[in-house]
Amino acid sequence: MNFKPKLHKKLRFKTHFQILSGLSLAIFFAFVVGFLSFYYFKASFEVAAFIGILSLLITLWINEALPLGIVSLLPIILFPAFGILDVKSATSNYANPIIFLFLGGFMLAIAVEKTGLHKIVAKQFLGYFPATPKGVITALGVASVALGSVLSNSTVALLLVPIAYSITQDPLLKTRFLLAVAFGASISGITTPIGTPPNLIFLGFLETMKFESISFVTWILMMLPLSISMLYVMIKLLSYRVVEEELKIDSFEGIGVSFEHKKLIVLVGVLLLLLLLNSPIKPIYSGIGLNENILLLTFGLLMFVPKIGCLRWEDSKAIPIEVMFLFGAGFCIAMAIANEFRRCL
């Protein structure tokens, strides 16, 4: 009778122990790295403190002793406390325009998932290719790249994995189909600036450092040849020695294109058109001068407008706020590095 309460207490104690041990390890690393930087490498107090805090953050992000969002907010407290950044400079990074661009992208991704538009896209692509293992691999790879060029590639992978998993019961083919989605999503990450979060962090860093940013079209023109080459090689490798047999694909039976799907397709199409028209092609075309961050956020907010979008405020709970805090921490660290570099000069 007393077994379950004791087990629950034991598990709770173990969780508390893991948290305390993770925190202790992070603080130990921070102290050791900061101490060595200050006394052994003769760094200034601010530089040594920054390196120690960075070690603390990295260790906590790895061992997950504290939630991701909590750790990502620590620079707001620690950087001003040790004179690395003032409070205003530290907090301004959490309102970086790139973060709002990504917020708009999250809203669009939630709308795609809620309406099931990703299934419609996958169905269409599968219809363009033969119902063979190689055809399915090609369709999933192309769909993953196409969707991942507009939405976050990690989001696209999560949306398409259940589809790839349900096409066949053959373990070997199932593995190849899942890899097609995974590799396609990775390839899409370099195809457009909004394909993956690190791209946005890079653009945010350029903006913070007052460097000239890379336009939407310029990025695509630079990356598209590489993306197509990688997609071709990926299809060839995953299709190697597969038996070209006809597959019975019944995953999309009963899935039709609704009015909600058409509305969302039109909105995404208009967004892409505006992004393309907004991108300057120097010296031929100077663009229409819109802010891409505001543009994407606007279309994200349109998803909540009745008769236009399909989202309600309750759907906003699916937005990963902790990831946005992580971006803010990244921008904050980049600003601290730039400040310390200027001090050294």
PyMOL commands that set and color helices and strands:
alter all, ss='L'
color gray80, all
select helices_A, chain A and resi 3-40+45-63+68-81+87-95+97-115+117-128+133-148+153-166+171-191+197-208+216-238+259-278+292-302+313-318+321-344
alter helices_A, ss='H'
color red, helices_A
deselect
rebuild
show_as cartoon
